[in-house]
Amino acid sequence: MKQILNHLFEHKTFTREQSKNILMNIAQGQYNNSQMAAFMTAYCMRSITVDELEGFRDAMLELCLPIDLGTNDLIDLCGTGGDGKDTFNISTLASFVVAGAGYKVAKHGNYGVSSGCGSSNVMEFLGYQFTNDTDKLKRNTDEANICFLHAPLFHPAMKTVAPIRKELGVKTFFNMLGPLVNPAKPSNQLVGVFNLELARVYAYLYQKSDANYTIVNALEGYDEVSLTCDFKTFSADGEKINSVEDLGFKKLNPEEIAGGATVSESAAIFSNVLKGDGTSAQNNVVLANAALAIRTINPEKTFADCYYEAEEALLGKKALTSFNRLVQN
């Protein structure tokens, strides 16, 4: 580790193979907690390269517990987190809306690190029991159109570093990996990232994959469509700046999409939106992200058509039905 840290201190980068080996060693407990904390801290003081991200991803996928849901015709709505915006659980709610609209969702999630309430925090609080049992996850997907993949149950590396990440309390390169290492390997992905530089690195990786993808970065630094500002998307159709007004919305104030100060407050917002008691701002931001996910699956459809599908799923309580079936299954 001393050699690796000196390499970082000299502002040098790692090859894909070196990056893979570093993460394999982290996962297998080759370094102590102080060394891993030092690595994660030093590493985040510079930008990640494509080779490094590929190497870290390769290690995570090689080490992960594979899950076969009988199909990869699935979508994941997953952000990197780490944007420091403390919004409510928008992408998780949008996942249930997409499921309610009839699409199969494999939601990859984890506890919040740089925010107080990640997707796993709210799901656990609302009664969902995490599992990596294939039969149960298949049943969830069949009956609720959605399964929830709690990352530490599938990724030994995440489990190893979880206490360190929690103590550091800031985003690390593990945030950047979350959307890339869904163990179900969905063929459709809506990926939110916290800055444009990382969005371009992601776009380069996804161009080499077979997935249908949309990468999103809101220009004020959100890792999702926030409707507080215009947002950039990267897909097979190229880069595009999307205007909030052109999509038919008025720009929101950041306070209108704020999350709760505690997990229980965040869960209350989550439940209110699912039950149809969310504010128009909360509903619109969830529906905009769900619509973009549906359009990722069906690029021939217009955003307006996809938004209508999403709206019908939320307001018709189909999203709530998906959630209840998942939790009760």
The 8 nearest C-alpha neighbors of each residue, nearest first, counted from 0:
[[1, 3, 2, 4, 34, 30, 38, 35],
 [2, 0, 4, 3, 5, 34, 6, 38],
 [1, 3, 5, 0, 4, 6, 7, 8],
 [4, 2, 0, 6, 1, 5, 7, 38],
 [3, 5, 7, 1, 6, 2, 0, 8],
 [6, 4, 8, 2, 7, 3, 1, 9],
 [5, 7, 3, 4, 9, 8, 11, 2],
 [8, 6, 4, 10, 9, 5, 11, 3],
 [7, 9, 5, 10, 6, 4, 41, 11],
 [8, 10, 7, 6, 11, 5, 4, 12],
 [11, 9, 7, 8, 12, 6, 45, 5],
 [10, 12, 9, 6, 7, 13, 8, 5],
 [13, 11, 10, 14, 7, 6, 48, 51],
 [14, 12, 17, 18, 51, 15, 11, 50],
 [15, 13, 17, 16, 50, 18, 51, 12],
 [14, 16, 54, 50, 51, 18, 17, 53],
 [15, 17, 19, 14, 18, 54, 20, 13],
 [18, 16, 14, 20, 19, 15, 13, 21],
 [19, 17, 54, 21, 15, 51, 16, 20],
 [18, 20, 54, 58, 55, 16, 22, 17],
 [21, 19, 23, 17, 18, 22, 24, 16],
 [22, 20, 18, 24, 23, 19, 17, 25],
 [21, 23, 25, 24, 19, 20, 55, 26],
 [22, 24, 20, 26, 25, 21, 58, 19],
 [23, 25, 27, 29, 21, 22, 26, 20],
 [26, 24, 22, 28, 27, 23, 29, 30],
 [27, 25, 156, 23, 24, 28, 155, 159],
 [26, 28, 24, 25, 29, 23, 156, 155],
 [29, 27, 25, 30, 26, 24, 31, 159],
 [28, 30, 24, 27, 25, 31, 26, 23],
 [31, 29, 28, 34, 25, 35, 32, 0],
 [32, 30, 34, 33, 35, 29, 28, 36],
 [31, 33, 35, 34, 36, 30, 163, 160],
 [34, 32, 36, 35, 31, 37, 30, 38],
 [33, 35, 37, 31, 32, 36, 30, 38],
 [34, 36, 38, 32, 37, 33, 39, 31],
 [37, 35, 33, 39, 38, 34, 40, 32],
 [36, 38, 34, 40, 35, 39, 41, 33],
 [39, 37, 35, 41, 36, 40, 42, 34],
 [40, 38, 42, 36, 37, 41, 35, 171],
 [39, 41, 37, 43, 42, 38, 36, 44],
 [42, 40, 38, 44, 43, 39, 37, 7],
 [41, 43, 39, 44, 40, 38, 45, 7],
 [44, 42, 45, 40, 41, 171, 39, 172],
 [45, 43, 42, 41, 40, 46, 39, 7],
 [44, 46, 43, 42, 47, 41, 10, 7],
 [47, 45, 48, 43, 44, 42, 197, 196],
 [46, 48, 51, 45, 52, 49, 197, 172],
 [49, 47, 51, 50, 52, 46, 200, 12],
 [48, 50, 52, 51, 200, 53, 47, 204],
 [51, 49, 15, 53, 48, 52, 14, 54],
 [50, 52, 54, 15, 48, 18, 53, 49],
 [51, 53, 49, 55, 54, 50, 56, 48],
 [54, 52, 56, 50, 51, 55, 57, 49],
 [53, 55, 15, 19, 18, 51, 57, 56],
 [54, 56, 19, 52, 58, 57, 53, 18],
 [55, 57, 53, 59, 54, 58, 52, 60],
 [58, 56, 54, 60, 55, 59, 53, 61],
 [59, 57, 19, 61, 55, 56, 60, 23],
 [58, 60, 56, 62, 61, 57, 63, 55],
 [61, 59, 63, 57, 62, 58, 180, 56],
 [62, 60, 58, 59, 63, 57, 56, 64],
 [61, 63, 59, 60, 58, 64, 154, 155],
 [64, 62, 154, 60, 153, 61, 59, 65],
 [63, 65, 153, 66, 154, 62, 182, 152],
 [66, 64, 182, 63, 67, 183, 153, 60],
 [65, 67, 183, 182, 68, 133, 64, 131],
 [68, 66, 69, 183, 65, 133, 70, 71],
 [69, 67, 137, 70, 66, 183, 133, 136],
 [68, 70, 67, 71, 137, 66, 72, 183],
 [71, 69, 72, 68, 67, 73, 185, 183],
 [70, 72, 185, 73, 186, 184, 183, 69],
 [73, 71, 70, 186, 185, 74, 187, 103],
 [74, 72, 185, 103, 71, 104, 186, 187],
 [73, 75, 187, 104, 188, 185, 105, 103],
 [76, 74, 188, 106, 105, 104, 77, 189],
 [77, 75, 189, 90, 190, 188, 94, 106],
 [76, 78, 190, 178, 75, 191, 189, 107],
 [79, 77, 191, 80, 190, 222, 192, 178],
 [78, 80, 174, 175, 192, 191, 177, 81],
 [81, 79, 78, 82, 174, 222, 193, 192],
 [80, 82, 170, 83, 113, 79, 193, 174],
 [81, 83, 193, 84, 80, 221, 222, 220],
 [84, 82, 81, 85, 113, 114, 80, 221],
 [83, 85, 82, 86, 221, 257, 114, 81],
 [86, 84, 258, 83, 114, 257, 87, 115],
 [85, 87, 257, 258, 256, 84, 88, 89],
 [258, 86, 88, 257, 89, 265, 256, 85],
 [89, 87, 91, 90, 92, 86, 118, 269],
 [88, 90, 92, 91, 285, 87, 93, 284],
 [89, 91, 93, 92, 88, 76, 94, 77],
 [92, 90, 94, 93, 89, 88, 118, 95],
 [91, 93, 89, 94, 95, 90, 88, 96],
 [92, 94, 289, 90, 96, 285, 91, 95],
 [95, 93, 91, 97, 92, 96, 90, 76],
 [96, 94, 98, 318, 92, 97, 93, 99],
 [95, 97, 318, 99, 93, 98, 94, 313],
 [96, 98, 100, 94, 99, 95, 289, 102],
 [99, 97, 95, 102, 144, 101, 100, 96],
 [98, 100, 318, 317, 96, 312, 101, 97],
 [99, 101, 97, 312, 98, 102, 96, 309],
 [102, 100, 98, 99, 144, 103, 97, 312],
 [101, 103, 98, 97, 100, 144, 104, 99],
 [102, 104, 144, 73, 145, 98, 74, 140],
 [103, 105, 145, 74, 73, 75, 106, 98],
 [106, 104, 146, 75, 145, 74, 147, 73],
 [105, 107, 147, 75, 104, 148, 146, 108],
 [108, 106, 148, 181, 147, 149, 105, 150],
 [109, 107, 149, 118, 119, 150, 148, 106],
 [108, 110, 119, 150, 149, 118, 117, 111],
 [109, 111, 117, 119, 120, 118, 112, 116],
 [117, 110, 112, 116, 114, 115, 113, 109],
 [113, 111, 114, 168, 165, 110, 169, 164],
 [112, 114, 169, 168, 170, 81, 111, 83],
 [115, 113, 111, 112, 116, 85, 83, 117],
 [114, 116, 111, 117, 113, 261, 112, 262],
 [115, 117, 111, 120, 262, 114, 121, 118],
 [111, 118, 116, 110, 120, 119, 109, 121],
 [117, 119, 121, 120, 108, 109, 122, 91],
 [120, 118, 109, 110, 122, 117, 121, 108],
 [121, 119, 117, 110, 123, 118, 116, 122],
 [120, 122, 124, 266, 118, 123, 119, 125],
 [123, 121, 119, 125, 127, 124, 120, 118],
 [122, 124, 127, 126, 120, 125, 121, 119],
 [125, 123, 121, 126, 122, 120, 266, 263],
 [126, 124, 122, 123, 127, 121, 266, 326],
 [125, 127, 123, 124, 326, 128, 122, 327],
 [126, 128, 326, 123, 122, 125, 129, 124],
 [127, 129, 126, 123, 130, 326, 122, 125],
 [130, 128, 149, 127, 131, 148, 147, 123],
 [129, 131, 132, 128, 152, 149, 148, 136],
 [130, 132, 133, 152, 153, 129, 136, 148],
 [133, 131, 130, 135, 134, 136, 66, 137],
 [132, 134, 136, 135, 137, 131, 66, 67],
 [135, 133, 137, 136, 132, 138, 68, 139],
 [134, 136, 138, 137, 132, 133, 139, 130],
 [135, 137, 139, 133, 138, 134, 146, 140],
 [138, 136, 140, 134, 68, 139, 135, 133],
 [137, 139, 135, 141, 136, 140, 142, 134],
 [140, 138, 136, 146, 142, 143, 137, 141],
 [139, 141, 144, 145, 137, 146, 138, 143],
 [142, 140, 138, 139, 144, 143, 137, 145],
 [141, 143, 139, 140, 144, 138, 324, 325],
 [142, 144, 321, 145, 139, 324, 140, 325],
 [145, 143, 140, 103, 98, 141, 142, 104],
 [146, 144, 104, 140, 143, 103, 105, 98],
 [145, 147, 105, 140, 139, 136, 106, 104],
 [146, 148, 106, 105, 107, 149, 145, 108],
 [147, 149, 107, 150, 106, 108, 146, 105],
 [150, 148, 108, 109, 151, 152, 107, 147],
 [149, 151, 153, 152, 109, 108, 148, 154],
 [152, 150, 158, 154, 153, 157, 149, 155],
 [153, 151, 150, 149, 154, 131, 130, 155],
 [152, 154, 64, 63, 151, 150, 155, 131],
 [153, 155, 63, 151, 156, 157, 150, 152],
 [156, 154, 158, 157, 26, 159, 151, 153],
 [155, 157, 26, 159, 158, 154, 160, 25],
 [158, 156, 160, 159, 151, 155, 154, 161],
 [157, 159, 151, 155, 161, 156, 160, 154],
 [160, 158, 156, 157, 161, 26, 155, 28],
 [159, 161, 163, 157, 158, 162, 164, 156],
 [160, 162, 164, 158, 163, 157, 159, 165],
 [163, 161, 165, 164, 160, 166, 159, 158],
 [164, 162, 166, 160, 165, 161, 167, 36],
 [165, 163, 167, 161, 166, 162, 168, 160],
 [164, 166, 162, 168, 163, 167, 112, 161],
 [165, 167, 163, 168, 164, 162, 169, 161],
 [168, 166, 164, 165, 169, 163, 36, 40],
 [169, 167, 165, 113, 166, 112, 164, 170],
 [170, 168, 113, 167, 171, 112, 81, 164],
 [169, 171, 81, 113, 174, 168, 172, 112],
 [172, 170, 173, 174, 43, 39, 169, 175],
 [171, 173, 175, 174, 176, 43, 170, 39],
 [172, 174, 176, 171, 175, 177, 170, 157],
 [175, 173, 79, 172, 176, 171, 177, 170],
 [174, 176, 172, 79, 173, 177, 178, 171],
 [175, 177, 173, 179, 174, 178, 180, 56],
 [176, 178, 179, 174, 180, 175, 79, 173],
 [177, 179, 77, 180, 176, 181, 190, 78],
 [180, 178, 176, 177, 181, 56, 175, 184],
 [179, 181, 177, 178, 182, 60, 176, 56],
 [180, 182, 184, 183, 107, 179, 178, 177],
 [183, 181, 184, 65, 66, 180, 63, 64],
 [182, 184, 66, 181, 185, 67, 71, 68],
 [185, 183, 182, 181, 71, 186, 180, 73],
 [186, 184, 71, 73, 187, 74, 183, 72],
 [185, 187, 210, 72, 71, 73, 211, 184],
 [188, 186, 74, 211, 185, 210, 212, 73],
 [189, 187, 212, 75, 74, 190, 76, 211],
 [188, 190, 76, 213, 292, 212, 214, 75],
 [189, 191, 214, 77, 78, 188, 215, 76],
 [190, 192, 78, 222, 215, 223, 214, 216],
 [193, 191, 222, 79, 216, 194, 78, 198],
 [192, 194, 222, 82, 220, 221, 216, 81],
 [195, 193, 196, 197, 220, 192, 198, 216],
 [196, 194, 198, 197, 199, 216, 193, 192],
 [195, 197, 199, 198, 194, 200, 46, 193],
 [196, 198, 200, 199, 195, 194, 201, 192],
 [199, 197, 195, 201, 196, 200, 192, 202],
 [198, 200, 202, 201, 197, 196, 203, 195],
 [201, 199, 197, 203, 202, 198, 49, 204],
 [200, 202, 198, 204, 199, 203, 205, 197],
 [203, 201, 199, 205, 200, 204, 206, 198],
 [202, 204, 200, 206, 201, 205, 199, 207],
 [205, 203, 201, 202, 206, 207, 200, 208],
 [206, 204, 208, 202, 207, 203, 201, 210],
 [205, 207, 203, 204, 208, 202, 235, 209],
 [206, 208, 205, 204, 203, 209, 202, 210],
 [209, 207, 205, 206, 210, 204, 211, 203],
 [208, 210, 211, 207, 186, 205, 206, 212],
 [211, 209, 186, 187, 208, 212, 205, 188],
 [212, 210, 187, 186, 295, 188, 209, 296],
 [213, 211, 188, 187, 234, 210, 189, 295],
 [212, 214, 234, 189, 233, 295, 190, 232],
 [213, 215, 190, 233, 232, 191, 189, 212],
 [216, 214, 191, 232, 231, 223, 190, 192],
 [215, 217, 231, 222, 192, 230, 191, 223],
 [216, 218, 230, 221, 220, 219, 224, 231],
 [217, 219, 230, 220, 229, 216, 228, 231],
 [220, 218, 217, 221, 228, 227, 229, 230],
 [219, 221, 193, 218, 217, 194, 82, 222],
 [222, 220, 217, 223, 193, 82, 219, 216],
 [221, 223, 191, 192, 193, 216, 78, 82],
 [224, 222, 191, 221, 225, 215, 216, 217],
 [223, 225, 226, 217, 288, 230, 284, 287],
 [224, 226, 227, 223, 284, 221, 217, 228],
 [227, 225, 228, 250, 251, 224, 243, 284],
 [228, 226, 251, 250, 225, 252, 253, 229],
 [229, 227, 226, 250, 218, 230, 219, 217],
 [228, 230, 242, 243, 241, 218, 217, 226],
 [231, 229, 217, 218, 241, 216, 240, 228],
 [230, 232, 240, 216, 239, 215, 241, 217],
 [233, 231, 215, 239, 214, 238, 213, 240],
 [232, 234, 238, 214, 237, 213, 202, 239],
 [233, 235, 213, 236, 237, 212, 214, 232],
 [234, 236, 237, 233, 206, 212, 211, 213],
 [235, 237, 234, 238, 233, 239, 298, 213],
 [238, 236, 234, 235, 233, 239, 232, 202],
 [239, 237, 233, 232, 234, 236, 240, 231],
 [238, 240, 232, 231, 241, 233, 237, 230],
 [239, 241, 231, 230, 232, 242, 229, 238],
 [242, 240, 230, 229, 231, 239, 243, 232],
 [243, 241, 229, 245, 244, 246, 240, 230],
 [242, 244, 246, 229, 245, 248, 226, 250],
 [245, 243, 248, 247, 246, 242, 249, 250],
 [244, 246, 242, 247, 243, 248, 241, 249],
 [247, 245, 244, 243, 248, 242, 241, 303],
 [246, 248, 244, 245, 243, 249, 242, 303],
 [249, 247, 244, 243, 246, 250, 245, 226],
 [248, 250, 244, 251, 243, 247, 226, 227],
 [249, 251, 227, 226, 228, 248, 243, 252],
 [252, 250, 227, 226, 253, 249, 255, 280],
 [251, 253, 254, 255, 227, 250, 256, 226],
 [254, 252, 255, 256, 227, 251, 257, 225],
 [255, 253, 257, 252, 256, 251, 86, 258],
 [254, 256, 253, 252, 257, 280, 251, 281],
 [257, 255, 254, 86, 253, 281, 87, 258],
 [258, 256, 86, 254, 87, 255, 85, 253],
 [87, 259, 257, 86, 265, 85, 256, 260],
 [258, 260, 265, 264, 261, 257, 87, 262],
 [259, 261, 264, 258, 262, 265, 115, 263],
 [262, 260, 264, 259, 263, 265, 115, 116],
 [261, 263, 265, 264, 116, 266, 121, 120],
 [262, 264, 266, 261, 265, 267, 124, 259],
 [265, 263, 259, 267, 261, 266, 262, 260],
 [266, 264, 259, 262, 268, 267, 263, 258],
 [265, 267, 269, 263, 264, 268, 121, 262],
 [266, 268, 264, 270, 269, 265, 271, 263],
 [269, 267, 271, 265, 266, 270, 272, 264],
 [270, 268, 266, 267, 272, 271, 265, 273],
 [271, 269, 273, 267, 272, 268, 274, 266],
 [272, 270, 276, 268, 274, 277, 273, 269],
 [271, 273, 277, 275, 276, 269, 274, 270],
 [274, 272, 270, 319, 275, 271, 269, 318],
 [275, 273, 271, 272, 276, 270, 319, 316],
 [276, 274, 272, 273, 277, 314, 271, 313],
 [275, 277, 271, 272, 274, 278, 273, 270],
 [278, 276, 272, 271, 275, 281, 282, 279],
 [277, 279, 281, 280, 282, 276, 272, 255],
 [278, 280, 282, 281, 283, 277, 284, 276],
 [279, 281, 283, 278, 282, 284, 255, 251],
 [282, 280, 278, 284, 279, 283, 277, 256],
 [283, 281, 279, 285, 280, 284, 277, 286],
 [282, 284, 286, 280, 285, 281, 279, 287],
 [283, 285, 287, 286, 281, 282, 225, 280],
 [286, 284, 93, 282, 288, 283, 89, 287],
 [285, 287, 289, 283, 288, 284, 309, 290],
 [288, 286, 290, 284, 289, 285, 283, 291],
 [289, 287, 291, 290, 285, 286, 224, 93],
 [288, 290, 93, 286, 292, 291, 287, 97],
 [291, 289, 306, 305, 293, 287, 292, 288],
 [290, 292, 294, 288, 289, 293, 295, 287],
 [293, 291, 295, 289, 290, 294, 189, 288],
 [294, 292, 290, 296, 295, 291, 305, 297],
 [293, 295, 297, 298, 291, 296, 292, 305],
 [296, 294, 292, 293, 298, 297, 212, 213],
 [295, 297, 293, 294, 298, 187, 292, 211],
 [298, 296, 294, 299, 295, 300, 293, 305],
 [299, 297, 294, 300, 295, 296, 301, 293],
 [298, 300, 297, 301, 294, 296, 295, 302],
 [301, 299, 298, 297, 294, 304, 302, 305],
 [300, 302, 304, 303, 305, 299, 294, 298],
 [301, 303, 305, 304, 306, 290, 294, 300],
 [304, 302, 306, 301, 305, 307, 246, 290],
 [305, 303, 307, 301, 306, 302, 300, 308],
 [306, 304, 290, 308, 302, 307, 303, 293],
 [305, 307, 290, 303, 309, 308, 304, 302],
 [306, 308, 310, 304, 305, 309, 311, 303],
 [309, 307, 305, 311, 306, 310, 100, 312],
 [308, 310, 306, 312, 307, 311, 286, 290],
 [311, 309, 307, 313, 312, 308, 314, 306],
 [310, 312, 308, 315, 314, 309, 313, 307],
 [313, 311, 317, 100, 309, 99, 315, 310],
 [314, 312, 310, 316, 318, 315, 311, 96],
 [313, 315, 316, 311, 310, 312, 275, 317],
 [314, 316, 312, 311, 313, 317, 310, 318],
 [317, 315, 319, 313, 314, 318, 312, 320],
 [318, 316, 99, 312, 320, 319, 315, 313],
 [317, 319, 99, 96, 95, 321, 313, 320],
 [320, 318, 322, 316, 273, 317, 321, 323],
 [319, 321, 317, 323, 318, 322, 324, 316],
 [322, 320, 143, 318, 324, 319, 323, 99],
 [321, 323, 319, 325, 320, 324, 326, 318],
 [324, 322, 320, 326, 325, 321, 327, 319],
 [325, 323, 321, 327, 143, 322, 326, 328],
 [324, 326, 322, 328, 323, 143, 327, 139],
 [325, 327, 127, 323, 324, 328, 322, 126],
 [326, 328, 324, 325, 323, 127, 126, 322],
 [327, 325, 326, 324, 139, 138, 135, 323]]
